[in-house]
């Protein structure tokens, strides 16, 4: 039979799973809203971001209450601290969704000057990176952690090519500067979402193994071992 502490931690785990689903769902919906310049969908994303923030606060309250009432030690305390940090990372991803949805509002009356391929692809890469990292948090499954390096390399390559393409368009046209700026900003939000995934993955490794590992450096020719 599970102890009260185990039940408390299990309940927080469920909330983290839901927050993960909500945050990545909102992020992908915001990209779809931008792709279609869909004001109604963008408004839905902005509403969803408030629910994401509320759930993040609820997780924080649950973690503090569990620590105060159940006095966890060692592994359980490490898990609770991880949930606290991860909820903030997922909240930030939800905020990027809100910001993309807000850009859709600013695009009223504008149109895309090119077919959107890179941005939706970057969003999918970011979501995959987050999903892989979250497996370590929700299921204590670290089997996908090594895949993050490959996804980061692909994201870097795609981002570079997209920026070069936008620069070429700007050389040829002077009427697209506002929309081009939005493309670059949203591309940066995709990068930042993936950055949060790496922080989540590092916390997953620490939560499961008790060891700290620096991720995101393999394709930069650096050691992945954190300094002592």
Order of alpha helices (4+ residues) and beta strands (2+ residues): alpha-alpha-alpha-alpha-alpha-alpha
